[in-house]
Amino acid sequence: MIADQRFVHLLGIIGVGNTLAGDDGAGNAVVSRLKEKYPDSTDVFLHNLETDPLELWDVLPSAKKFIFVDAVAGKPAGRLVAVSKRGMRRAWAPSLHNMDLPTVIRQLYLLRGEDEPEWNIWGVTIDIPDHLQEGLSSAVSEAVESLVEILSERIESEDYSVEVPIIFEQFENT
């Protein structure tokens, strides 16, 4: 179980999404690619959150800082965006993790009686899926490649900040 780990990583990169809903799995695709590139990373905790956002209870003690990579509904698809931490709607409402990620994080830390760590949500805009299918559209796939490259540069340079790169657009979806 994740909570039993004794080592606290410097950074957690958490993919959020549902790979059965096509582009909604963009965050998971990013983290899966990073896991392939950095299978033995000790400083960075890589994890996919695919179902229940309350799984974060076990994940949060694993790192000092977090970048959550998630799909957000927005046009055109494939934009890299900084998502407000005040709250956000899920890109795909029928998702099993349709709870508001910022609210879940705040509430879990409140329950733990701990201060929140530094964290941010890095988003990829997607068209709202209207049916189940696996795989990413070409626009979202390109954005995933860009995110993998950006995060790889951070990992390799040991830059464990959660600050959103300046090339990201500010995205408000409350």
C-alpha positions in Angstrom: 0.0 0.0 0.0 1.3 3.5 -0.9 0.9 5.0 2.6 3.3 2.4 4.1 6.2 3.8 2.1 8.9 5.0 4.4 10.6 7.3 1.9 8.9 10.6 1.1 9.6 11.7 -2.5 10.5 15.3 -3.3 7.8 15.5 -6.0 4.7 13.5 -6.9 3.4 13.6 -10.4 -0.1 12.2 -10.4 -2.0 11.4 -13.6 -5.8 11.9 -13.2 -8.3 10.5 -15.7 -10.2 7.7 -17.2 -8.4 5.9 -20.1 -11.7 4.3 -21.1 -13.0 7.7 -22.1 -10.4 8.5 -24.7 -8.9 11.9 -24.2 -10.0 12.0 -20.6 -7.0 9.7 -19.9 -4.4 12.3 -21.0 -3.0 12.7 -17.5 -2.7 9.0 -17.2 -0.9 8.7 -20.5 1.6 11.3 -19.4 2.4 9.5 -16.1 2.6 6.1 -17.9 5.1 7.4 -20.3 7.2 8.9 -17.4 7.1 5.6 -15.6 8.6 3.9 -18.7 11.3 6.6 -18.9 12.1 6.7 -15.1 11.3 3.3 -13.6 13.8 3.6 -10.8 13.2 7.2 -9.8 13.7 7.8 -6.1 13.1 11.5 -6.0 9.8 11.5 -8.0 6.7 9.5 -7.2 4.7 8.6 -10.3 1.2 7.4 -9.9 -2.0 7.1 -11.9 -5.3 8.0 -10.2 -7.8 6.3 -12.4 -10.9 5.6 -10.3 -11.6 7.0 -6.8 -10.2 10.4 -5.9 -10.3 9.4 -2.3 -7.4 7.1 -3.2 -5.4 10.3 -2.6 -5.6 9.6 1.1 -2.9 7.0 0.5 -1.0 9.0 -2.1 -0.6 12.3 -0.3 2.0 11.2 2.3 4.2 10.0 -0.6 5.6 13.3 -1.7 6.4 16.8 -0.4 5.0 18.5 -3.5 2.5 17.5 -6.3 1.8 18.1 -9.9 -1.6 16.7 -10.9 -1.9 16.2 -14.7 -5.5 16.2 -15.8 -7.8 16.6 -18.8 -10.2 19.6 -18.7 -13.1 20.4 -21.0 -12.0 23.2 -23.3 -11.6 24.3 -26.9 -9.6 23.8 -28.9 -8.5 20.4 -27.7 -4.8 20.0 -27.0 -4.0 23.3 -25.2 -1.7 23.1 -22.2 -3.4 25.0 -19.3 -2.8 26.0 -15.7 -6.0 25.1 -13.8 -7.3 27.1 -10.9 -7.0 25.5 -7.6 -10.3 27.0 -6.4 -12.3 24.3 -8.1 -13.0 22.8 -11.4 -15.5 20.7 -13.2 -14.5 17.3 -14.5 -14.1 17.0 -18.3 -16.2 13.9 -18.4 -19.0 14.0 -15.9 -19.8 10.2 -15.9 -16.3 9.5 -14.8 -15.7 7.5 -11.7 -13.6 10.3 -10.4 -16.0 13.1 -11.0 -15.3 14.8 -7.7 -13.6 18.2 -7.8 -9.9 17.5 -7.4 -9.0 20.7 -5.6 -11.8 20.2 -3.1 -10.8 16.6 -2.4 -7.2 17.6 -1.8 -8.2 20.4 0.6 -10.6 18.2 2.5 -8.2 15.3 2.8 -5.5 17.5 4.3 -8.1 19.0 6.6 -9.0 15.5 7.8 -5.3 14.7 8.3 -4.9 17.9 10.3 -2.0 18.9 8.1 -1.1 21.9 6.0 -1.4 21.4 2.3 1.9 20.9 0.4 2.7 22.9 -2.7 0.7 21.5 -5.6 -0.7 22.5 -8.9 -2.9 21.1 -11.7 -1.4 21.0 -15.2 -4.2 20.5 -17.7 -4.7 19.5 -21.2 -7.9 20.7 -22.9 -10.1 18.1 -24.4 -13.5 17.9 -26.2 -16.0 16.3 -23.8 -16.2 12.6 -24.7 -19.6 11.4 -25.8 -18.8 7.7 -25.7 -16.3 5.2 -24.3 -13.2 4.5 -26.4 -9.5 4.0 -25.6 -6.8 6.1 -27.2 -6.1 9.8 -27.6 -7.0 12.1 -30.4 -4.0 13.5 -32.4 -4.3 17.0 -30.8 -4.3 15.6 -27.2 -1.6 13.1 -28.1 0.7 16.0 -29.2 -0.1 17.8 -25.9 0.8 14.6 -24.0 4.1 14.4 -25.8 4.8 18.1 -24.9 4.0 17.4 -21.2 6.2 14.3 -21.1 9.1 16.4 -22.5 8.5 19.3 -20.1 8.3 17.0 -17.1 11.3 14.9 -18.2 13.4 18.1 -18.3 12.3 18.9 -14.8 13.1 15.4 -13.6 16.5 15.3 -15.3 17.5 18.8 -14.0 16.2 18.0 -10.5 13.8 20.9 -10.7 11.0 19.7 -8.4 9.0 22.9 -8.4 5.3 22.7 -9.2 5.1 26.0 -10.9 3.3 25.9 -14.2 5.5 26.7 -17.2 4.9 30.1 -18.8 3.8 28.5 -22.1 0.7 27.3 -20.4 -2.5 29.4 -20.6 -4.4 30.3 -17.5 -7.7 28.3 -17.4 -10.6 29.1 -15.3 -13.4 26.5 -15.2 -15.3 26.9 -11.9 
